[in-house]
Every structure is written in C-alpha cells, then in structure tokens.
C-alpha cells in the first residue's frame, strides 16, 4: 500500500466530521441527491447485472460541458471498439441529462460518479473492472486513480486542461499529493502546449510521450447548421419576430453578469428598439432569477417552457430554460455573448465559445475565461470574437456589429473556416484510446518503457 495513499486517507479520516457535514449539505441542498446510491458505489441494476464477458471502457465527464466534449470522442471510440462495453459517469444532474440526450447511442451504461472515498471507489472498480479509464479535462480523484491502477487499468486524461486558478492552487498546496495523483495517470493528452507544460511541472512528468498536446474535442461537436427556412421555422417556434435582430446571452452564471448584459441591452435599445434578447442561464434552477433580473430592467420576459397562445404577439424577451437546446438556438442569433466570463465567475470562468461560432455568429465574452484559454486564443486570432470588460463595452461592440451587416457576414465565413480547420481532434483521441485498449496484457509504463502513445502528437 502506498505511503501517500495512507497519508491522504488518514487526513480524510481526521476531517471526517467536516466531510460528513459537506456530503449531508450536498444531499439536503439537492446538489447530490440525484443518483445518491450510485454516488456511494452502488451501480444501476442494468449495469450491475450486465454480463462481463466483454472488455470495458469507463469514461468520466463531470458536467454538461464535459459531456459535450466527450460525445464526439465516444462516437469515434464506438466505431473503433465495437467489441467493448463503454460506460460513462457524470458528477452533476446537468451532466446526466446532457448524457441522456447526446451520449446514449455510444454507451452501454450511464451512472453518477462515486464519492472519492476508498471503500466506495473500490466497490465501483471491482464491479466495473474497466480495462481503460478515460477522464475528461481536469477530473482527477486520488483514491479512484489509485484503485484503478491497483486493479491494472490503463488511465488517461483526454481534452486535458489546467486553469490559471487550479495551477496556482496546485503549485501552492498540491506538492507531493499532486505528484502522487498524477503518477497514477498513464497518459495525459492536453488541449494546448501551456496545459501540457503546466501538467509536466505539477507532476514532474518528463518521460517521452507521457504528456502530449492533441487539441480540443469540442470543435468536433455535431451542430446542425440550419438553412434559412429552418432558422425562420425556429424563430416561429420560439415566438420571435421574423425580421428583428436577435442578441443571445448564453450560459450566464450570476445575477451580476446578467445585469451587465441587461445594461448593455438597455443602451443598445436606444438605437435598435426592435432588438430581441434571449438569455440562457447556465443552471436551469436560476431561470426565475433571470426573469427577475429582466423585469427589474423593465422588460417582459417569457420562459421557453411557458405555454404560448398561438395568437399571441411575438415576444421580444425570452428566457431559454431548457437543457441541450442552446447550441441549436444560437442559429437564430445575429450576435452572441457567452457567459461565466463577467465577475463573479465559476472555476476560473469561460463556457463554450464554439457553439455560436459553428453557426457563423460573432461571439463576445467577458475578461475571465481561464478555463477556455485555448479557445479564446484561436477565436481572437481569427478575429471572430472579442473580449468585452464591462456592460458598456459590450454595448459598444453590439452597436458596432449591428451597424455593420457586411462585417457580420465576413465573420461568418471566418468562423466556419476556424471550426473546419480544427476538426478531427476526437479521432486522434479515439486512436490513442483504441491503441491502449488493444494492448494486452496491461503493462505499467516506466521511464524505460517505450510509451504506446509516443507518436507525432506532442506539438502545439
């Protein structure tokens, strides 16, 4: 048994009253209540009684955004490994709902991720017995990784990233724990050269091929590009005016952020009084707060889920309180703002800029975007997006774009070129996963072992 493992769990035991209080708070607040038994290591019956004659892959994606990144990889892996059972775990209800909507064609089972307590993760690893474990982006759990390695599983991180906040915190407090945890990950495949260098630094990982740069799988998200007729049909379905320009603020995370957006909208209305506004809060439970914020600015918002009278007048102010619809609704926009980028932000800030760009829409975002740093760099370099620091700057950018339809058309072409040029990353991840899945028996990588993934992937 590892000394680091013993030390880590002794520390957990010492603070067990706090851990217990935290878990109780998660349950009674409703945040962890869905899938409560699964979180304690009891797999769904459909998985528990599934024949175990086939080899197994276990993917983990924390929430809706990570599921979006996982789906194109899962699709490619499913094509390459039809003989494997593929399971997906998620941490949040939003992730679970998104997985049910988008991932079910490619997986054999879905469950809530277990609490990272030794006896809990041991139960899941023993029941699932995965040959390969694949974690999306920045998901690292010390006990799970330890027990996966002890069971002989091959462990990978794909679409990996390290935000500025996590990097600073890990440098300050991680130390030996971070190095031990990363020692239990066989291969870390990162989105950018900066992410790769950061993970090498945190884990002191210098073996050739252990850390590679592949790219961002979100470029491969399947977004249906609507025809003009389909856009008009969707406008009618949303009860929006067919001729008015539309501004969408997607994935907003706080009242403060929405008020900045509404201040900008208030300014722009003076020049474009027919501009329609759609706000899509990142968390559906915030829809009532979004409505209240819009009312406080004198608007008359309507919920997407609110039944509409067929003969009612078109709405100018809509709250999109549905899961999984935003990526498609961006098609009706003239301009998009992507939230969790005005303070205060969650986990360093940033949400998916690529969804509006896939429809050729100019994208605006606030200054706090450390979790999507690689996307921001590509978007600003291609001049299809712009950072705005305040509501006033957002209003200025909106007015500039609304007054220049030819500029918007030019941005549309550049945005579609950007998406097209960066596609194919998911296939590279799937190739790597397939390569290690076919390796048998499992062999632990050491500094002297040629790395199975040491191909031409280690470049920015």
C-alpha positions as CSV (number, residue, x, y, z in Angstrom):
1,X,0.0,0.0,0.0
2,X,1.3,3.4,-1.0
3,X,2.5,5.7,1.8
4,X,0.9,8.7,0.0
5,X,-2.4,6.7,-0.1
6,X,-2.2,6.0,3.6
7,X,-1.3,9.6,4.4
8,X,-4.1,11.0,2.2
9,X,-6.8,8.8,3.7
10,X,-5.6,9.4,7.2
11,X,-6.0,13.1,6.5
12,X,-9.5,12.4,5.2
13,X,-10.3,10.4,8.4
14,X,-9.1,13.3,10.5
15,X,-11.5,15.7,8.9
16,X,-14.3,13.1,8.5
17,X,-16.8,15.2,10.5
18,X,-16.3,18.0,8.0
19,X,-16.5,15.6,5.1
20,X,-19.8,14.1,6.5
21,X,-21.2,17.6,7.0
22,X,-20.3,18.5,3.4
23,X,-21.9,15.4,2.0
24,X,-25.0,16.0,4.1
25,X,-25.2,19.6,2.8
26,X,-24.9,18.3,-0.8
27,X,-27.7,15.9,-0.2
28,X,-30.2,18.2,1.5
29,X,-29.4,21.1,-0.9
30,X,-30.4,18.7,-3.7
31,X,-27.0,19.0,-5.5
32,X,-26.0,15.4,-4.9
33,X,-29.5,13.9,-4.2
34,X,-30.0,12.6,-7.8
35,X,-28.2,9.2,-8.0
36,X,-27.4,9.2,-4.3
37,X,-27.0,5.4,-4.1
38,X,-24.8,5.5,-7.2
39,X,-22.6,8.1,-5.5
40,X,-22.0,5.6,-2.7
41,X,-20.7,3.0,-5.2
42,X,-23.9,1.1,-6.0
43,X,-24.1,0.9,-9.8
44,X,-27.5,0.9,-11.5
45,X,-29.1,-2.5,-11.7
46,X,-28.8,-2.5,-15.6
47,X,-25.0,-2.2,-15.3
48,X,-24.7,-4.4,-12.2
49,X,-26.2,-7.4,-13.8
50,X,-24.7,-6.9,-17.3
51,X,-22.7,-9.9,-18.5
52,X,-19.0,-9.2,-18.0
53,X,-17.7,-11.3,-20.9
54,X,-16.7,-8.2,-22.9
55,X,-13.8,-5.8,-22.1
56,X,-14.8,-2.5,-20.7
57,X,-14.0,1.2,-21.0
58,X,-15.0,3.8,-18.4
59,X,-15.3,7.4,-19.4
60,X,-15.8,10.2,-16.8
61,X,-17.2,13.7,-17.6
62,X,-18.1,16.0,-14.7
63,X,-21.0,18.1,-16.1
64,X,-22.8,19.2,-19.3
65,X,-19.8,21.0,-20.8
66,X,-17.5,18.0,-20.4
67,X,-20.2,15.7,-21.8
68,X,-20.4,17.8,-24.9
69,X,-16.6,17.4,-25.2
70,X,-16.9,13.6,-24.6
71,X,-19.6,12.8,-27.1
72,X,-17.5,13.2,-30.3
73,X,-14.8,11.1,-28.7
74,X,-17.3,8.4,-27.6
75,X,-18.7,8.4,-31.1
76,X,-15.3,7.7,-32.6
77,X,-14.3,5.1,-30.0
78,X,-17.6,3.3,-30.5
79,X,-16.7,2.8,-34.2
80,X,-13.3,1.5,-33.4
81,X,-14.1,-0.7,-30.5
82,X,-17.5,-2.4,-31.1
83,X,-16.4,-5.4,-29.0
84,X,-16.1,-3.2,-25.8
85,X,-18.7,-2.2,-23.4
86,X,-18.5,1.6,-22.8
87,X,-19.7,3.3,-19.6
88,X,-20.0,7.0,-18.8
89,X,-20.1,8.5,-15.4
90,X,-21.0,12.1,-14.6
91,X,-21.0,14.2,-11.4
92,X,-23.9,16.6,-11.9
93,X,-27.6,16.3,-12.8
94,X,-27.0,18.6,-15.7
95,X,-24.3,16.3,-17.0
96,X,-26.6,13.3,-16.5
97,X,-29.4,15.0,-18.6
98,X,-27.0,16.0,-21.3
99,X,-25.5,12.5,-21.4
100,X,-29.0,11.0,-21.8
101,X,-29.7,13.4,-24.7
102,X,-26.4,13.1,-26.6
103,X,-24.3,10.2,-25.4
104,X,-26.7,7.2,-25.3
105,X,-26.1,6.0,-28.9
106,X,-22.4,5.4,-28.0
107,X,-22.5,4.0,-24.5
108,X,-23.8,0.8,-22.7
109,X,-24.4,2.4,-19.3
110,X,-24.6,5.7,-17.5
111,X,-24.2,6.4,-13.8
112,X,-23.3,9.0,-11.2
113,X,-19.6,9.3,-10.3
114,X,-18.8,7.8,-6.8
115,X,-17.6,9.8,-3.9
116,X,-13.8,9.6,-3.8
117,X,-13.7,7.6,-0.6
118,X,-11.6,4.4,-0.6
119,X,-14.3,1.8,0.1
120,X,-16.7,3.5,-2.3
121,X,-14.4,3.7,-5.3
122,X,-13.0,0.2,-4.6
123,X,-16.6,-1.2,-4.8
124,X,-17.1,0.5,-8.2
125,X,-13.8,-0.5,-9.6
126,X,-14.3,-4.1,-8.5
127,X,-17.8,-4.2,-10.0
128,X,-17.0,-2.4,-13.3
129,X,-13.5,-3.9,-13.9
130,X,-12.5,-1.4,-16.7
131,X,-9.6,-2.2,-18.9
132,X,-9.2,1.6,-19.6
133,X,-10.3,4.6,-17.7
134,X,-10.6,7.9,-19.5
135,X,-11.2,11.2,-17.7
136,X,-12.2,14.4,-19.5
137,X,-10.4,17.7,-19.0
138,X,-9.4,18.3,-15.4
139,X,-11.0,15.5,-13.5
140,X,-8.5,13.9,-11.1
141,X,-9.6,11.9,-8.0
142,X,-6.8,10.4,-5.8
143,X,-8.5,7.4,-4.4
144,X,-10.1,6.4,-7.7
145,X,-6.9,6.7,-9.6
146,X,-5.0,4.6,-7.0
147,X,-7.5,1.8,-7.1
148,X,-7.8,1.8,-10.8
149,X,-4.0,1.4,-11.1
150,X,-4.0,-1.3,-8.4
151,X,-6.6,-3.2,-10.5
152,X,-4.4,-2.9,-13.6
153,X,-6.5,-0.4,-15.6
154,X,-4.8,1.9,-18.1
155,X,-5.7,5.5,-17.1
156,X,-5.8,8.5,-19.5
157,X,-6.8,12.2,-19.4
158,X,-8.1,13.5,-22.7
159,X,-9.0,17.0,-23.7
160,X,-6.9,18.0,-20.6
161,X,-6.6,21.5,-19.3
162,X,-5.4,23.3,-16.3
163,X,-6.9,26.7,-15.5
164,X,-4.9,29.5,-14.1
165,X,-6.6,29.2,-10.7
166,X,-6.1,25.5,-10.5
167,X,-2.5,25.8,-11.5
168,X,-1.7,28.4,-8.8
169,X,-3.6,26.5,-6.2
170,X,-1.9,23.2,-7.1
171,X,1.6,24.9,-7.0
172,X,0.9,26.3,-3.6
173,X,-0.9,23.4,-1.9
174,X,-0.5,20.3,-4.2
175,X,3.1,19.3,-3.8
176,X,3.6,15.6,-3.1
177,X,-0.1,14.9,-3.3
178,X,-0.4,16.2,-6.8
179,X,2.7,14.3,-7.9
180,X,1.4,11.1,-6.4
181,X,-2.0,11.6,-8.0
182,X,-0.5,12.3,-11.4
183,X,1.8,9.3,-11.1
184,X,-1.4,7.1,-11.3
185,X,-2.3,8.6,-14.8
186,X,-0.5,6.8,-17.6
187,X,-1.1,9.4,-20.3
188,X,-2.2,13.0,-20.2
189,X,-3.4,14.3,-23.6
190,X,-3.9,18.1,-23.3
191,X,-5.6,20.8,-25.3
192,X,-2.6,23.2,-25.6
193,X,1.1,23.5,-25.1
194,X,0.6,25.6,-22.0
195,X,-1.7,23.0,-20.4
196,X,0.9,20.3,-21.2
197,X,3.8,22.3,-19.7
198,X,1.7,23.0,-16.6
199,X,0.9,19.3,-16.0
200,X,4.5,18.4,-16.6
201,X,5.5,20.9,-13.9
202,X,2.9,19.8,-11.4
203,X,3.7,16.1,-11.7
204,X,7.4,16.3,-12.6
205,X,6.5,14.2,-15.6
206,X,9.3,14.1,-18.1
207,X,9.0,10.6,-19.7
208,X,8.7,10.9,-23.5
209,X,5.1,10.7,-24.7
210,X,3.6,10.7,-21.2
211,X,2.2,14.2,-21.7
212,X,1.1,15.2,-25.3
213,X,-0.7,18.0,-27.0
214,X,-3.7,17.0,-29.1
215,X,-6.3,19.8,-29.1
216,X,-9.9,20.5,-28.1
217,X,-12.6,17.9,-29.0
218,X,-15.3,20.5,-28.7
219,X,-14.5,21.5,-32.3
220,X,-16.0,18.2,-33.3
221,X,-19.3,18.8,-31.6
222,X,-22.1,17.9,-34.0
223,X,-24.0,21.1,-34.6
224,X,-26.6,21.0,-37.3
225,X,-26.2,24.2,-39.4
226,X,-29.7,25.4,-40.1
227,X,-30.9,26.6,-43.5
228,X,-32.6,29.9,-43.9
229,X,-36.0,28.2,-43.9
230,X,-35.1,26.2,-40.7
231,X,-34.0,29.4,-38.9
232,X,-37.3,31.1,-39.7
233,X,-39.2,28.0,-38.5
234,X,-37.2,28.1,-35.2
235,X,-38.0,31.8,-34.8
236,X,-41.7,31.0,-35.2
237,X,-41.4,28.1,-32.7
238,X,-39.7,30.5,-30.2
239,X,-42.4,33.1,-31.0
240,X,-39.8,35.7,-32.0
241,X,-40.3,38.4,-34.6
242,X,-39.2,37.1,-38.0
243,X,-37.4,40.4,-39.0
244,X,-36.0,41.7,-35.8
245,X,-32.2,41.3,-35.0
246,X,-31.6,38.9,-32.1
247,X,-29.0,39.0,-29.4
248,X,-28.4,35.9,-27.3
249,X,-26.6,35.8,-24.0
250,X,-25.8,32.1,-23.3
251,X,-24.6,30.3,-20.3
252,X,-24.9,33.2,-17.8
253,X,-23.9,32.2,-14.3
254,X,-24.8,35.0,-11.9
255,X,-27.2,37.9,-11.3
256,X,-24.3,40.3,-11.6
257,X,-23.3,39.0,-15.0
258,X,-26.9,39.2,-16.2
259,X,-27.2,42.8,-15.0
260,X,-24.1,43.7,-17.1
261,X,-25.8,42.1,-20.1
262,X,-29.0,43.9,-19.4
263,X,-27.2,47.3,-19.0
264,X,-25.7,46.7,-22.4
265,X,-29.1,45.8,-23.9
266,X,-30.7,48.9,-22.4
267,X,-28.1,51.1,-24.1
268,X,-28.4,49.3,-27.5
269,X,-32.2,49.6,-27.4
270,X,-31.9,53.3,-27.8
271,X,-30.5,52.8,-31.4
272,X,-32.2,49.4,-32.1
273,X,-35.5,49.4,-30.3
274,X,-36.6,46.2,-32.1
275,X,-33.6,44.1,-30.9
276,X,-34.8,40.9,-29.3
277,X,-33.0,39.4,-26.3
278,X,-32.6,35.7,-25.3
279,X,-30.9,34.9,-22.1
280,X,-30.0,31.2,-21.4
281,X,-28.9,30.7,-17.8
282,X,-26.2,28.0,-17.4
283,X,-28.1,26.5,-14.5
284,X,-31.8,25.9,-15.1
285,X,-32.7,26.4,-11.5
286,X,-31.6,30.1,-12.0
287,X,-34.3,30.8,-14.6
288,X,-36.6,32.5,-12.0
289,X,-33.6,34.8,-11.1
290,X,-33.0,35.6,-14.8
291,X,-36.7,36.5,-15.2
292,X,-36.5,38.8,-12.1
293,X,-33.4,40.5,-13.4
294,X,-35.1,41.2,-16.8
295,X,-38.2,42.5,-15.1
296,X,-36.0,44.9,-12.9
297,X,-34.9,46.5,-16.2
298,X,-38.5,47.0,-17.4
299,X,-38.6,44.0,-19.7
300,X,-41.4,41.5,-20.2
301,X,-39.7,38.1,-20.3
302,X,-41.3,34.8,-21.3
303,X,-40.0,31.4,-20.4
304,X,-39.3,29.0,-23.2
305,X,-41.2,26.3,-21.3
306,X,-44.1,28.6,-20.7
307,X,-47.1,27.7,-22.9
308,X,-47.8,30.3,-25.6
309,X,-51.1,31.3,-27.1
310,X,-51.0,30.6,-30.8
311,X,-52.4,34.1,-31.5
312,X,-50.1,35.9,-29.0
313,X,-47.9,38.7,-30.3
314,X,-44.2,37.8,-30.8
315,X,-42.1,38.1,-27.6
316,X,-39.0,40.3,-27.6
317,X,-37.5,38.9,-24.4
318,X,-37.1,35.2,-23.9
319,X,-35.5,33.1,-21.1
320,X,-34.2,29.7,-22.5
321,X,-34.9,27.4,-19.6
322,X,-34.3,24.1,-21.3
323,X,-31.3,21.7,-21.3
324,X,-29.4,20.9,-24.5
325,X,-31.2,23.4,-26.8
326,X,-28.8,26.4,-26.7
327,X,-26.4,25.0,-29.3
328,X,-29.2,24.9,-31.8
329,X,-30.9,28.2,-30.8
330,X,-27.7,30.1,-31.4
331,X,-28.6,29.7,-35.1
332,X,-31.3,32.4,-34.8
333,X,-28.9,35.0,-33.3
334,X,-27.2,37.8,-35.1
335,X,-24.7,38.2,-32.2
336,X,-23.9,36.0,-29.2
337,X,-22.4,36.7,-25.8
338,X,-21.1,33.7,-23.9
339,X,-21.3,33.9,-20.1
340,X,-19.4,32.9,-17.0
341,X,-17.0,35.5,-18.1
342,X,-18.0,38.6,-16.2
343,X,-17.3,38.5,-12.5
344,X,-18.1,36.6,-10.3
345,X,-17.2,33.5,-12.3
346,X,-17.2,29.8,-11.5
347,X,-13.9,27.8,-11.7
348,X,-11.9,30.4,-13.4
349,X,-14.5,31.5,-16.0
350,X,-15.4,30.6,-19.5
351,X,-18.0,28.5,-21.4
352,X,-18.3,27.0,-24.9
353,X,-17.5,29.7,-27.5
354,X,-17.6,27.2,-30.3
355,X,-21.4,26.6,-30.3
356,X,-22.3,30.1,-31.7
357,X,-19.2,30.0,-34.0
358,X,-20.5,26.7,-35.5
359,X,-23.4,28.8,-36.8
360,X,-21.1,31.6,-38.0
361,X,-22.1,34.0,-35.3
362,X,-19.8,36.7,-33.9
363,X,-19.1,35.9,-30.3
364,X,-18.5,38.3,-27.4
365,X,-17.3,37.3,-23.9
366,X,-16.0,38.8,-20.7
367,X,-12.4,39.0,-19.4
368,X,-12.5,36.0,-17.2
369,X,-12.0,32.9,-19.4
370,X,-9.1,30.9,-18.0
371,X,-10.8,27.5,-18.4
372,X,-11.2,28.1,-22.2
373,X,-7.8,29.8,-22.8
374,X,-7.0,27.8,-25.9
375,X,-10.4,28.6,-27.5
376,X,-10.1,32.3,-26.7
377,X,-6.6,32.4,-28.4
378,X,-7.9,30.8,-31.6
379,X,-11.1,32.9,-31.6
380,X,-9.3,36.3,-31.1
381,X,-6.6,35.4,-33.6
382,X,-9.2,34.6,-36.3
383,X,-11.0,37.8,-35.4
384,X,-14.3,36.1,-35.0
385,X,-14.7,37.0,-31.3
386,X,-14.0,39.9,-28.9
387,X,-13.4,40.3,-25.2
388,X,-15.5,43.0,-23.5
389,X,-14.7,44.1,-20.0
390,X,-17.9,45.8,-18.9
391,X,-21.6,46.2,-19.9
392,X,-20.7,49.4,-21.6
393,X,-18.0,47.8,-23.7
394,X,-20.5,45.0,-24.6
395,X,-23.0,47.7,-25.7
396,X,-20.3,49.3,-27.9
397,X,-19.4,46.0,-29.5
398,X,-23.1,45.1,-30.1
399,X,-23.7,48.5,-31.7
400,X,-20.7,48.2,-34.0
401,X,-21.7,44.7,-35.2
402,X,-25.4,45.6,-35.6
403,X,-24.5,48.6,-37.8
404,X,-22.2,46.5,-40.0
405,X,-24.0,43.6,-41.6
406,X,-21.2,43.1,-44.1
407,X,-18.7,42.7,-41.2
408,X,-21.0,40.0,-39.6
409,X,-21.1,38.2,-43.0
410,X,-17.3,38.3,-43.2
411,X,-17.1,37.0,-39.6
412,X,-19.5,34.2,-40.5
413,X,-17.1,32.9,-43.2
414,X,-14.0,33.1,-40.9
415,X,-15.9,31.4,-38.0
416,X,-16.9,28.4,-40.2
417,X,-13.3,28.2,-41.5
418,X,-12.0,28.1,-38.0
419,X,-14.3,25.3,-36.9
420,X,-13.5,23.3,-40.1
421,X,-9.7,23.8,-39.6
422,X,-9.7,22.4,-36.1
423,X,-11.9,19.4,-36.6
424,X,-10.6,15.8,-36.3
425,X,-9.2,16.1,-32.7
426,X,-11.7,13.5,-31.4
427,X,-10.5,10.9,-33.9
428,X,-6.9,11.4,-32.6
429,X,-8.1,10.8,-29.0
430,X,-10.1,7.8,-30.2
431,X,-7.0,6.4,-32.0
432,X,-5.0,6.7,-28.8
433,X,-7.7,5.1,-26.6
434,X,-8.1,2.3,-29.2
435,X,-4.3,1.7,-29.2
436,X,-4.1,1.2,-25.4
437,X,-7.4,-0.8,-25.3
438,X,-5.9,-3.3,-27.6
439,X,-2.7,-3.7,-25.6
440,X,-2.9,-6.9,-23.6
441,X,-1.8,-7.8,-21.0
442,X,-1.7,-4.4,-19.3
443,X,1.9,-3.2,-18.6
444,X,2.7,-0.3,-16.4
445,X,4.7,2.4,-18.0
446,X,8.1,3.3,-16.5
447,X,10.8,5.7,-17.6
448,X,12.4,2.9,-19.6
449,X,9.3,1.6,-21.3
450,X,8.6,3.0,-24.8
451,X,5.3,4.9,-24.4
452,X,2.5,3.4,-26.5
453,X,1.3,6.9,-27.5
454,X,4.7,8.4,-28.3
455,X,3.7,9.4,-31.8
456,X,3.6,12.8,-33.5
457,X,1.1,14.4,-31.1
458,X,3.4,16.3,-28.9
459,X,3.3,19.7,-30.6
460,X,1.3,22.8,-30.0
